[in-house]
C-alpha cells in the first residue's frame, strides 16, 4: 500500500496484471488537491497476501479487504476508484457496502450488475473461430477467449512465468493504443498461447523500461497465480452475489474509457444501460485514441476528469 496526502480518502484499485504502481501519476495530483490517496496491491499481487486456495480470491473476500483497508486507515468512508479488474472490484464494493464507499469511479470496464447467465457459459460462447496466429492465417481455426484460457490452474502460468518481463511487455503493448496488435490478443488459437498475438520488441509510449522493471519485478518474485486466481472465481462470484442480481449502484459514479479499448466493444450494452445501472452517474468520458490503460496512457486528462468529479461530490 502506498499513501500520499491528507483529506478525504480516495482508495485506488489496480487491474490485471499490474500493482499499486499503475496509479503513480494520480497519487501526487490527488494529494495536491487535498485528498488522501491510497493505492493498494490487490490480494494476490505485490506485497499483499497470497492465499493458496483458489476460492480465497472470490469477490466477497476482496470487498472485505477494501473495507478492512478503510477501517485500518482510521476512516469511516472512502471514494473508491478502480481500473480493469479494479473497476469491477470497486463497483461491487460500492454495490454491497454503500455505507463505506460513498462514490465510485470506474476506468476501462463499465459496471454490469450481477446476475444473468453463468460467466463460464458466456466466455465459452466468445470463442468460436477466426483468423489465427501472428502471421494472420486466413484459415479459420478454433479460438478460446482469454478468461476461459486462464481457468485451469497452471496453464496460463506456464506461458507467462518463464519470461515474465517479456510477457508483460507484449501484453501491455497489445492493449495500448499506439502499439495495439492484430489479430485480437484476447484470444488463443487451438493449442496456442496469448503471447503469439503480442507485438514484439516494442513498448507503448506510456511505459518506460524502469516502469516495466517495477511491474515485472513483483511478478518475478511472486509468480502469476495470485493474479490469475481472480479469473478463476467468476462463477463463484455469480453465486455469491445472487442477492444483488440486477441492482443498480445508486452512489455517485464516474466512468472513463479508452475509445480503442476492446472492453467497450464487448460491453457496449453496459455503457448504454448506464441510465438504469448507474443512476448516480456524474460523468461518462470516452477518450479518443486511447487504449486500455487509461490512467497511464492519458494521465493528465484522467487526473483532470477525476479531480473535477471528486470536487463535485457531496461533502
C-alpha positions as CSV (number, residue, x, y, z in Angstrom):
1,X,0.0,0.0,0.0
2,X,1.2,3.5,-0.9
3,X,-0.2,6.6,0.6
4,X,0.1,10.3,-0.2
5,X,-1.7,13.4,1.1
6,X,-4.3,14.1,3.6
7,X,-8.1,14.8,3.4
8,X,-11.0,12.7,2.2
9,X,-9.9,9.2,1.4
10,X,-9.6,8.0,-2.2
11,X,-8.9,4.3,-2.5
12,X,-7.3,3.2,-5.8
13,X,-7.6,-0.3,-7.1
14,X,-5.4,-1.6,-10.0
15,X,-6.2,-4.2,-12.6
16,X,-4.5,-7.2,-14.3
17,X,-1.6,-7.6,-14.5
18,X,-0.3,-4.6,-12.5
19,X,0.1,-3.3,-9.0
20,X,-0.4,-0.1,-7.0
21,X,2.2,1.4,-9.4
22,X,-0.4,1.8,-12.1
23,X,-1.6,4.8,-10.1
24,X,1.8,6.6,-9.9
25,X,0.5,9.5,-12.0
26,X,-2.6,10.1,-9.9
27,X,-1.1,10.0,-6.4
28,X,0.6,13.4,-6.3
29,X,-2.3,15.1,-8.2
30,X,-4.8,13.8,-5.7
31,X,-2.7,14.7,-2.7
32,X,-2.1,18.3,-4.1
33,X,-5.8,18.7,-4.5
34,X,-6.4,17.9,-0.8
35,X,-7.2,14.2,-0.8
36,X,-5.7,11.2,1.0
37,X,-4.7,9.0,-1.9
38,X,-4.1,5.3,-1.1
39,X,-3.2,2.8,-3.8
40,X,-3.1,-0.8,-2.7
41,X,-1.8,-4.1,-4.1
42,X,-4.9,-6.1,-4.5
43,X,-4.9,-9.6,-2.9
44,X,-2.6,-11.9,-4.8
45,X,-0.4,-9.0,-6.1
46,X,2.8,-7.3,-5.0
47,X,3.1,-7.0,-1.2
48,X,-0.4,-8.2,-0.3
49,X,-1.3,-11.6,1.0
50,X,-1.5,-14.5,-1.4
51,X,-3.6,-17.4,0.0
52,X,-3.0,-20.7,-1.7
53,X,-6.7,-21.7,-2.1
54,X,-8.2,-20.5,-5.4
55,X,-11.5,-19.8,-3.7
56,X,-9.8,-17.2,-1.4
57,X,-9.9,-14.8,-4.3
58,X,-13.6,-14.5,-4.6
59,X,-15.2,-11.1,-4.9
60,X,-16.7,-11.1,-1.4
61,X,-13.2,-11.5,0.1
62,X,-11.8,-8.7,-2.0
63,X,-14.7,-6.4,-0.9
64,X,-13.9,-7.4,2.7
65,X,-10.2,-6.4,2.1
66,X,-11.3,-3.0,0.9
67,X,-13.5,-2.4,3.9
68,X,-10.6,-3.5,6.2
69,X,-8.3,-1.1,4.5
70,X,-10.7,1.8,5.1
71,X,-11.1,0.9,8.7
72,X,-7.4,0.2,9.2
73,X,-6.7,3.7,8.0
74,X,-9.0,5.0,10.7
75,X,-11.6,6.2,8.2
76,X,-15.3,5.5,8.1
77,X,-15.9,6.0,4.4
78,X,-14.0,6.4,1.1
79,X,-14.3,7.2,-2.6
80,X,-13.2,4.1,-4.5
81,X,-11.7,4.2,-8.0
82,X,-10.7,1.2,-10.0
83,X,-9.2,0.3,-13.3
84,X,-9.8,-3.0,-15.2
85,X,-10.5,-5.7,-12.6
86,X,-10.1,-3.0,-10.1
87,X,-13.1,-1.2,-11.6
88,X,-15.3,-4.3,-11.1
89,X,-14.0,-4.7,-7.6
90,X,-14.7,-1.1,-6.9
91,X,-18.2,-1.4,-8.4
92,X,-19.1,-4.5,-6.3
93,X,-17.6,-2.9,-3.2
94,X,-19.9,0.1,-3.6
95,X,-22.9,-2.0,-4.6
96,X,-22.7,-4.2,-1.5
97,X,-21.2,-1.7,1.0
98,X,-22.6,1.7,0.2
99,X,-22.3,2.5,3.9
100,X,-18.5,2.5,3.4
101,X,-18.0,3.6,-0.2
102,X,-19.7,6.9,-0.9
103,X,-18.8,7.2,-4.6
104,X,-17.2,5.0,-7.3
105,X,-15.0,5.8,-10.3
106,X,-14.7,3.1,-13.0
107,X,-11.9,3.2,-15.5
108,X,-11.8,0.9,-18.6
109,X,-14.5,-1.6,-17.5
110,X,-18.1,-0.4,-17.2
111,X,-20.5,-1.6,-14.5
112,X,-22.5,-4.7,-15.2
113,X,-24.9,-5.7,-12.5
114,X,-24.6,-9.2,-11.1
115,X,-26.9,-11.9,-12.5
116,X,-27.6,-13.1,-16.0
117,X,-26.1,-16.3,-17.4
118,X,-23.3,-18.1,-15.7
119,X,-20.0,-16.3,-16.6
120,X,-18.2,-19.5,-17.8
121,X,-21.0,-20.1,-20.3
122,X,-20.7,-16.6,-21.7
123,X,-17.0,-16.9,-22.1
124,X,-17.2,-20.2,-23.8
125,X,-19.5,-18.7,-26.4
126,X,-17.0,-15.9,-27.0
127,X,-14.6,-18.4,-28.6
128,X,-15.6,-19.8,-32.0
129,X,-13.3,-19.4,-35.0
130,X,-11.4,-16.7,-36.6
131,X,-8.1,-15.6,-38.3
132,X,-5.4,-17.0,-36.0
133,X,-1.8,-16.5,-35.2
134,X,0.9,-13.9,-35.6
135,X,1.0,-14.4,-39.4
136,X,-2.7,-13.5,-39.8
137,X,-3.5,-17.0,-41.1
138,X,-6.7,-16.6,-43.1
139,X,-8.0,-20.1,-42.5
140,X,-10.5,-20.1,-39.6
141,X,-9.5,-22.3,-36.6
142,X,-11.0,-22.7,-33.1
143,X,-10.3,-19.8,-30.7
144,X,-10.5,-19.6,-27.0
145,X,-11.3,-16.4,-25.0
146,X,-8.6,-15.4,-22.6
147,X,-10.7,-15.8,-19.5
148,X,-11.5,-19.4,-20.4
149,X,-7.8,-19.9,-21.1
150,X,-7.0,-18.7,-17.6
151,X,-9.3,-21.1,-15.8
152,X,-7.1,-24.2,-15.4
153,X,-4.5,-23.6,-12.7
154,X,-1.0,-23.7,-14.1
155,X,-1.9,-23.5,-17.7
156,X,-1.5,-19.7,-18.2
157,X,1.3,-19.6,-15.7
158,X,3.3,-22.0,-17.9
159,X,3.1,-19.4,-20.7
160,X,3.9,-16.3,-18.5
161,X,6.3,-17.3,-15.8
162,X,9.3,-18.5,-17.9
163,X,9.7,-14.9,-19.2
164,X,7.5,-12.6,-17.0
165,X,9.1,-9.4,-18.2
166,X,8.8,-10.2,-21.9
167,X,5.2,-11.5,-21.5
168,X,4.1,-8.3,-19.6
169,X,5.8,-6.1,-22.2
170,X,3.9,-7.8,-25.0
171,X,0.6,-7.7,-23.1
172,X,0.9,-4.0,-22.3
173,X,1.8,-3.3,-25.9
174,X,-1.1,-5.4,-27.3
175,X,-3.7,-3.4,-25.4
176,X,-2.2,0.1,-25.7
177,X,-3.4,2.5,-28.5
178,X,0.0,3.2,-30.0
179,X,1.2,-0.4,-30.2
180,X,-2.0,-2.3,-30.5
181,X,-1.9,-5.7,-32.0
182,X,-3.9,-7.5,-34.7
183,X,-5.4,-10.1,-34.6
184,X,-7.2,-9.7,-31.2
185,X,-4.8,-10.6,-28.4
186,X,-7.7,-11.6,-26.1
187,X,-8.0,-15.0,-27.9
188,X,-5.8,-18.0,-28.4
189,X,-5.8,-20.3,-31.3
190,X,-6.2,-24.1,-30.9
191,X,-3.2,-25.2,-28.8
192,X,-1.7,-21.8,-28.9
193,X,-0.8,-19.0,-26.5
194,X,-1.8,-15.4,-26.0
195,X,1.7,-14.3,-26.5
196,X,1.7,-15.4,-30.1
197,X,-0.5,-12.4,-30.8
198,X,1.5,-9.8,-28.9
199,X,3.7,-7.2,-30.6
200,X,7.4,-8.0,-30.3
201,X,10.2,-5.6,-29.4
202,X,8.2,-2.5,-28.8
203,X,6.9,-0.7,-25.7
204,X,3.9,1.6,-25.6
205,X,4.8,5.3,-25.1
206,X,3.5,5.4,-21.6
207,X,5.7,2.5,-20.4
208,X,9.4,3.2,-19.8
209,X,12.0,0.4,-19.1
210,X,12.0,1.4,-15.5
211,X,8.2,1.2,-15.3
212,X,8.3,-2.3,-16.8
213,X,11.0,-3.2,-14.3
214,X,8.7,-2.3,-11.4
215,X,5.7,-4.3,-12.7
216,X,7.9,-7.3,-13.8
217,X,9.9,-7.3,-10.6
218,X,6.9,-8.0,-8.4
219,X,5.6,-10.8,-10.6
220,X,9.0,-12.4,-10.9
221,X,9.1,-12.5,-7.1
222,X,5.5,-13.7,-6.6
223,X,4.6,-15.6,-9.7
224,X,1.3,-15.1,-11.6
225,X,-1.1,-17.4,-9.8
226,X,-2.4,-14.9,-7.3
227,X,-3.4,-12.5,-10.1
228,X,-4.9,-15.3,-12.2
229,X,-7.0,-16.7,-9.4
230,X,-9.3,-13.7,-9.6
231,X,-10.4,-15.0,-13.0
232,X,-11.0,-18.5,-11.5
233,X,-13.7,-17.3,-9.2
234,X,-16.2,-15.7,-11.6
235,X,-18.7,-18.5,-11.3
236,X,-18.4,-18.4,-7.5
237,X,-18.9,-14.6,-7.6
238,X,-22.1,-15.2,-9.8
239,X,-23.5,-17.4,-7.0
240,X,-22.2,-15.2,-4.1
241,X,-23.7,-12.0,-5.5
242,X,-27.1,-13.5,-6.4
243,X,-28.9,-11.4,-3.8
244,X,-27.7,-8.2,-5.7
245,X,-28.7,-9.5,-9.1
246,X,-29.8,-6.7,-11.4
247,X,-29.3,-4.0,-8.8
248,X,-28.1,-0.5,-9.8
249,X,-25.3,1.4,-8.0
250,X,-27.0,4.5,-6.6
251,X,-24.0,6.2,-5.2
252,X,-22.4,9.0,-7.3
253,X,-20.3,7.4,-10.1
254,X,-17.9,8.2,-12.9
255,X,-16.8,6.2,-16.0
256,X,-13.7,6.8,-18.1
257,X,-12.9,4.5,-21.0
258,X,-10.5,4.3,-23.9
259,X,-12.0,4.6,-27.4
260,X,-9.8,1.8,-28.7
261,X,-10.3,-0.5,-25.7
262,X,-11.9,-3.8,-26.7
263,X,-13.8,-3.8,-23.4
264,X,-16.0,-1.1,-24.9
265,X,-16.9,-3.4,-27.8
266,X,-17.8,-6.4,-25.7
267,X,-19.6,-4.2,-23.1
268,X,-21.2,-1.6,-25.3
269,X,-24.6,-2.6,-24.0
270,X,-23.4,-2.0,-20.4
271,X,-22.5,1.6,-21.3
272,X,-25.8,2.2,-23.0
273,X,-27.5,0.9,-19.8
274,X,-25.9,3.4,-17.5
275,X,-29.1,5.5,-17.0
276,X,-30.6,2.4,-15.3
277,X,-27.5,0.8,-13.8
278,X,-25.7,3.9,-12.6
279,X,-28.5,6.4,-11.8
280,X,-25.9,8.5,-9.9
281,X,-23.6,8.8,-12.8
282,X,-22.0,12.3,-12.9
283,X,-19.8,11.8,-16.0
284,X,-19.0,9.3,-18.7
285,X,-15.9,10.0,-20.8
286,X,-14.5,8.1,-23.8
287,X,-11.0,9.3,-24.5
288,X,-10.3,9.4,-28.3
289,X,-7.4,7.3,-29.5
290,X,-6.8,5.8,-26.0
291,X,-6.4,2.1,-25.3
292,X,-7.0,0.0,-22.2
293,X,-4.5,1.5,-19.7
294,X,-6.5,4.7,-19.3
295,X,-4.8,6.4,-16.4
296,X,-1.3,5.6,-17.7
297,X,-1.9,6.3,-21.3
298,X,-3.6,9.6,-20.6
299,X,-2.6,10.7,-17.1
300,X,-3.2,14.4,-17.3
301,X,-6.6,14.0,-18.9
302,X,-7.6,11.3,-16.4
303,X,-6.4,13.5,-13.5
304,X,-8.4,16.4,-14.7
305,X,-11.6,14.3,-15.0
306,X,-11.1,12.6,-11.6
307,X,-10.4,15.9,-9.8
308,X,-13.4,17.6,-11.4
309,X,-15.6,14.7,-10.4
310,X,-14.3,14.5,-6.9
311,X,-14.9,18.2,-6.4
312,X,-18.5,17.8,-7.5
313,X,-19.3,15.1,-4.8
314,X,-21.3,15.9,-1.8
315,X,-19.1,16.6,1.2
